[in-house]
Amino acid sequence: MLALRRASALFILVAVMAACGGSNASVITDHDPEASFENYRTFDLLGEGSGLEEDRVDVEQIEGWVEANLEATLVDKGYERVTDGTADFMVGYHIGLNGALSVRTMNTGYRYQSGWGWNNWGMGSGPSLGIRDAPGGQQTYREYYDEGTVVIDVMDRESRTLVWRAAVRGEVDLNLAPNVRRHNIERLVHQLLRNFPP
C-alpha cells in the first residue's frame, strides 16, 4: 500500500510534467509492485460512469464506447467478465475535458545591415556587417483548444485497493464525426491497456 502511495505521487508528478510538455498524447502507467496480477482471471466494470459533464458531446454514447472497448480489450487479453460480485478485479474510468491555452512566442525576423559608414564598433569608413535588433521584435501566438484526459483504474476487489492505473492527456477535436470519434476511443482504450498487466 505504501509503495502504491509513493508510486501515485510519482504518477502525479509525471502527469503534471507531461501536461506541461505539450499536446502530444502519451500514456502514463503506474502499478502496485506488491499486487499479484498473475492471480487475476475475472473482472467487472465499476459501472459508475466517467464523471464527464459536457453539453457539446453525447456523454452516454462516449461512456458506452469506452465500456464496450474496455470489456473487449480485457477479454482479448484472456480475462473473463463476471457480474455476480466475485470478480478478481474491478475496472473504473474517468474522463475529463477542459479548455486549455497554448502560448508560443517567436522572433519575427532579423535585420542584416551592410555598407559604408557607422558600424557596430564605432565610427569609420569600413563595411558595417552585423545583426541588429529585429525590426518586428517578437510575436506571441495564443491558441485555445479542448484538452481531454482519460484515466483507467484497476482495483483489487477483495482488498478494495488501487493496483494499476493508466492515463493519457491530449488535444481533443469535438467536431469529429461520431464514427471517427468511436474509432479514436477504441484505439485509445487499446493504447491505455497495452501494458496491463504490468
Backbone torsions as a table, in degrees:
resi	resn	phi	psi	omega
1	MET	NA	-43.8	179.0
2	LEU	-63.3	-38.6	179.0
3	ALA	-62.8	-38.3	179.6
4	LEU	-68.8	-36.6	177.3
5	ARG	-62.7	-43.6	177.4
6	ARG	-63.8	-43.1	-179.8
7	ALA	-64.6	-37.6	178.4
8	SER	-65.4	-38.3	176.9
9	ALA	-63.9	-40.7	176.5
10	LEU	-64.8	-40.9	178.8
11	PHE	-59.4	-44.6	180.0
12	ILE	-62.5	-42.7	179.0
13	LEU	-62.1	-46.8	179.8
14	VAL	-64.0	-39.7	-180.0
15	ALA	-63.1	-41.4	178.9
16	VAL	-66.2	-40.7	178.8
17	MET	-64.5	-41.1	179.3
18	ALA	-65.4	-37.2	-179.6
19	ALA	-65.7	-33.4	-179.6
20	CYS	-80.8	-15.2	-174.1
21	GLY	-81.4	-9.9	-179.7
22	GLY	132.1	-170.7	-173.3
23	SER	-95.8	9.0	176.6
24	ASN	-67.5	125.9	-178.7
25	ALA	-87.9	114.3	175.2
26	SER	-130.6	141.8	-176.3
27	VAL	-80.3	136.5	174.7
28	ILE	-117.1	129.6	178.2
29	THR	-122.3	157.9	179.0
30	ASP	-151.7	150.2	179.0
31	HIS	-152.4	163.6	175.5
32	ASP	-85.5	115.2	-177.4
33	PRO	-66.7	-15.2	180.0
34	GLU	-92.1	-4.7	179.9
35	ALA	-73.5	146.6	-178.8
36	SER	-98.5	75.7	-177.6
37	PHE	-63.9	-27.8	-179.0
38	GLU	-66.8	-17.4	179.3
39	ASN	-88.5	-7.3	-177.8
40	TYR	-79.6	127.9	177.8
41	ARG	-126.8	-30.5	-174.5
42	THR	-125.8	154.3	-179.5
43	PHE	-144.3	166.1	169.2
44	ASP	-148.1	158.9	176.7
45	LEU	-89.1	144.2	-179.7
46	LEU	-64.8	-31.8	177.7
47	GLY	73.2	21.9	-179.6
48	GLU	-92.9	-3.2	-176.8
49	GLY	79.9	-176.0	-172.8
50	SER	-94.5	-18.8	-174.2
51	GLY	82.3	2.1	-178.8
52	LEU	-77.0	130.4	173.9
53	GLU	-124.1	104.3	-175.0
54	GLU	-150.2	125.7	-178.4
55	ASP	-80.7	-19.5	-173.5
56	ARG	-83.9	-7.4	179.1
57	VAL	-135.1	160.2	176.6
58	ASP	-83.6	95.3	-174.1
59	VAL	-61.7	-42.9	-179.6
60	GLU	-61.6	-39.3	178.8
61	GLN	-64.8	-45.0	179.4
62	ILE	-63.7	-44.2	178.4
63	GLU	-62.1	-39.0	177.1
64	GLY	-61.6	-43.0	178.3
65	TRP	-64.4	-42.6	-179.7
66	VAL	-63.2	-48.3	-177.9
67	GLU	-63.8	-41.1	178.5
68	ALA	-63.1	-40.1	179.8
69	ASN	-74.9	-32.2	173.1
70	LEU	-60.2	-50.1	-178.9
71	GLU	-62.0	-48.9	-177.8
72	ALA	-60.7	-42.0	-178.8
73	THR	-66.7	-42.1	179.8
74	LEU	-68.9	-37.2	176.3
75	VAL	-64.4	-41.4	176.9
76	ASP	-60.9	-27.2	178.5
77	LYS	-84.3	-1.1	176.0
78	GLY	101.1	5.3	178.1
79	TYR	-89.5	155.1	179.1
80	GLU	-114.6	134.3	177.1
81	ARG	-86.0	128.6	174.2
82	VAL	-124.3	142.4	-176.3
83	THR	-118.1	17.2	-176.6
84	ASP	-98.0	11.6	177.6
85	GLY	87.4	8.2	-177.8
86	THR	-109.9	11.4	-177.0
87	ALA	-60.2	147.4	177.0
88	ASP	-70.6	-36.9	178.7
89	PHE	-141.4	155.1	-179.9
90	MET	-114.1	144.4	-178.9
91	VAL	-118.4	127.4	175.7
92	GLY	-125.8	164.4	179.5
93	TYR	-148.7	158.2	179.1
94	HIS	-136.8	141.7	176.6
95	ILE	-127.4	132.5	176.6
96	GLY	-126.1	148.0	178.2
97	LEU	-139.8	123.3	-178.0
98	ASN	-136.2	154.0	170.3
99	GLY	-75.5	142.8	-179.6
100	ALA	-134.7	163.1	-178.5
101	LEU	-129.7	129.7	174.5
102	SER	-110.5	127.8	-179.7
103	VAL	-122.9	126.4	177.3
104	ARG	-129.6	135.5	176.4
105	THR	-117.5	130.3	-177.2
106	MET	-132.1	148.0	170.5
107	ASN	-71.8	142.1	-177.5
108	THR	-96.4	-3.2	177.0
109	GLY	152.2	170.4	177.9
110	TYR	-126.3	155.0	177.2
111	ARG	-109.1	128.1	177.3
112	TYR	-104.7	127.0	-177.4
113	GLN	-121.6	132.8	173.8
114	SER	-139.0	164.7	178.8
115	GLY	134.0	-166.3	-178.7
116	TRP	-104.7	150.3	175.4
117	GLY	124.1	-146.3	-179.1
118	TRP	-64.3	133.5	179.0
119	ASN	-123.5	-173.7	-176.2
120	ASN	-67.0	-18.7	-172.7
121	TRP	-111.8	13.8	179.8
122	GLY	125.6	-173.3	-177.0
123	MET	-80.5	144.0	177.7
124	GLY	176.1	176.5	-178.8
125	SER	-106.3	7.7	179.7
126	GLY	-80.8	172.3	179.8
127	PRO	-66.6	145.3	177.7
128	SER	-107.6	101.9	178.7
129	LEU	-117.3	129.0	178.6
130	GLY	171.8	169.7	179.1
131	ILE	-101.4	127.0	178.5
132	ARG	-104.7	-178.5	177.5
133	ASP	-58.0	144.5	178.2
134	ALA	-66.6	129.3	-177.4
135	PRO	-64.4	-31.1	-178.1
136	GLY	-93.7	-11.6	-178.5
137	GLY	72.6	-130.2	-178.8
138	GLN	-121.5	151.5	177.1
139	GLN	-122.7	131.6	178.4
140	THR	-107.7	130.1	-179.9
141	TYR	-111.3	131.6	177.7
142	ARG	-117.0	133.1	178.8
143	GLU	-131.9	123.2	176.4
144	TYR	-95.9	136.7	-179.1
145	TYR	-151.1	167.4	176.2
146	ASP	-92.8	132.2	179.0
147	GLU	-117.0	129.1	-179.3
148	GLY	-111.2	150.0	176.1
149	THR	-130.5	133.2	174.8
150	VAL	-125.0	130.1	178.8
151	VAL	-124.8	131.8	173.6
152	ILE	-115.2	127.9	179.3
153	ASP	-114.5	140.0	173.5
154	VAL	-118.3	124.1	-179.5
155	MET	-116.5	139.1	172.2
156	ASP	-71.3	123.5	-174.6
157	ARG	-65.5	-41.0	-175.1
158	GLU	-69.3	-47.1	-178.2
159	SER	-87.6	-12.9	-178.4
160	ARG	57.0	40.5	178.7
161	THR	-119.7	150.3	175.8
162	LEU	-72.3	126.5	-178.4
163	VAL	-118.0	-16.8	-178.3
164	TRP	-155.9	145.3	178.4
165	ARG	-148.0	142.0	172.2
166	ALA	-131.6	143.3	-179.7
167	ALA	-144.9	149.9	175.9
168	VAL	-143.6	145.0	178.9
169	ARG	-137.1	136.3	179.2
170	GLY	-172.1	175.5	-179.5
171	GLU	-69.4	141.0	-177.8
172	VAL	-122.6	135.3	175.2
173	ASP	-104.6	106.6	-177.8
174	LEU	-77.7	-4.6	-178.8
175	ASN	-95.0	7.3	-179.9
176	LEU	-69.8	150.7	174.8
177	ALA	-65.5	148.6	-177.9
178	PRO	-54.9	-37.9	-179.7
179	ASN	-67.8	-33.3	176.5
180	VAL	-71.0	-42.0	178.8
181	ARG	-61.7	-41.4	179.3
182	ARG	-63.7	-44.0	178.2
183	HIS	-61.7	-42.6	179.3
184	ASN	-63.1	-39.0	178.7
185	ILE	-66.1	-41.9	177.8
186	GLU	-58.9	-47.4	179.5
187	ARG	-63.0	-40.2	-178.4
188	LEU	-65.8	-44.2	179.9
189	VAL	-63.1	-42.6	176.7
190	HIS	-60.5	-41.2	179.7
191	GLN	-65.1	-41.9	-180.0
192	LEU	-65.0	-37.1	-176.8
193	LEU	-93.0	4.8	-177.8
194	ARG	-54.8	-41.0	-176.5
195	ASN	-98.8	24.0	174.1
196	PHE	-110.1	131.2	-5.7
197	PRO	-74.1	160.1	-178.6
198	PRO	-68.0	NA	NA
